[in-house]
Amino acid sequence: AQKITQTQPGMFVQEKEAVTLDCTYDTSDPSYGLFWYKQPSSGEMIFLIYQGSYDQQNATEGRYSLNFQKARKSANLVISASQLGDSAMYFCAMRELGWNTGNQFYFGTGTSLTVIP
Amino acid sequence: ETGVTQSPTHLIKTRGQQVTLRCSSQSGHNTVSWYQQALGQGPQFIFQYYREEENGRGNFPPRFSGLQFPNYSSELNVNALELDDSALYLCASSSGQGVTNEKLFFGSGTQLSVL
């Protein structure tokens, strides 16, 4: 089974509007972290936001917020007031902390976001 | 603070050849991970090095090997290149604290094309 599922290959949003990028995850490990990364055409993965499995409140980082619904195993990224520079690929990722998890991050297939002027 | 740097940025090889990719970790980081990102896919974990020892490996064959040096820089070696090895290879460094919020800092990658 896929550890991270991103069902939106591509999304469009009008400049200054908000957009939600979906992410669901699969793990039986009670301790895990969820991350969102942005990948512009340059290739570098840029960290955006983190949510821990035990965090009670949704994470926020400037214009980015994470809608964490633990029971549904979803961790959607919300970008408010979209800007042209937000156009990029966005990846959801998870790291498990259980025994013998191998220290790896699991990434989804990404969502391509295009901001329209 | 120096970020993660990778070299070369682009590389073209032929099937059967060997390749070495290099990565300098961010200052203060002792852990380096390598990921393969095929076109249109998310990054896939190859392996991780912590203080010069392999510390986790993904589902990649033994012809993918690596090294980490005392200054925590790292190399990824791929032998007997196959066409499917064509991908963006990303190096990421981290602080090695082993906590859930330990994030990865990525380089810009090496684009490898195997002809």
Boltz contact constraints between the chains, C-beta under 6 A:
constraints:
  - contact:
      token1: [A, 33]
      token2: [B, 100]
      max_distance: 6.0
  - contact:
      token1: [A, 33]
      token2: [B, 101]
      max_distance: 6.0
  - contact:
      token1: [A, 42]
      token2: [B, 108]
      max_distance: 6.0
  - contact:
      token1: [A, 43]
      token2: [B, 88]
      max_distance: 6.0
  - contact:
      token1: [A, 43]
      token2: [B, 108]
      max_distance: 6.0
  - contact:
      token1: [A, 43]
      token2: [B, 109]
      max_distance: 6.0
  - contact:
      token1: [A, 44]
      token2: [B, 106]
      max_distance: 6.0
  - contact:
      token1: [A, 44]
      token2: [B, 108]
      max_distance: 6.0
  - contact:
      token1: [A, 45]
      token2: [B, 106]
      max_distance: 6.0
  - contact:
      token1: [A, 47]
      token2: [B, 103]
      max_distance: 6.0
  - contact:
      token1: [A, 50]
      token2: [B, 101]
      max_distance: 6.0
  - contact:
      token1: [A, 52]
      token2: [B, 100]
      max_distance: 6.0
  - contact:
      token1: [A, 52]
      token2: [B, 101]
      max_distance: 6.0
  - contact:
      token1: [A, 91]
      token2: [B, 42]
      max_distance: 6.0
  - contact:
      token1: [A, 97]
      token2: [B, 100]
      max_distance: 6.0
  - contact:
      token1: [A, 102]
      token2: [B, 56]
      max_distance: 6.0
  - contact:
      token1: [A, 103]
      token2: [B, 48]
      max_distance: 6.0
  - contact:
      token1: [A, 103]
      token2: [B, 55]
      max_distance: 6.0
  - contact:
      token1: [A, 103]
      token2: [B, 56]
      max_distance: 6.0
  - contact:
      token1: [A, 104]
      token2: [B, 45]
      max_distance: 6.0
  - contact:
      token1: [A, 104]
      token2: [B, 56]
      max_distance: 6.0
  - contact:
      token1: [A, 104]
      token2: [B, 58]
      max_distance: 6.0
  - contact:
      token1: [A, 107]
      token2: [B, 42]
      max_distance: 6.0
  - contact:
      token1: [A, 107]
      token2: [B, 43]
      max_distance: 6.0
  - contact:
      token1: [A, 108]
      token2: [B, 42]
      max_distance: 6.0
  - contact:
      token1: [A, 109]
      token2: [B, 41]
      max_distance: 6.0
  - contact:
      token1: [A, 109]
      token2: [B, 42]
      max_distance: 6.0
  - contact:
      token1: [A, 110]
      token2: [B, 42]
      max_distance: 6.0
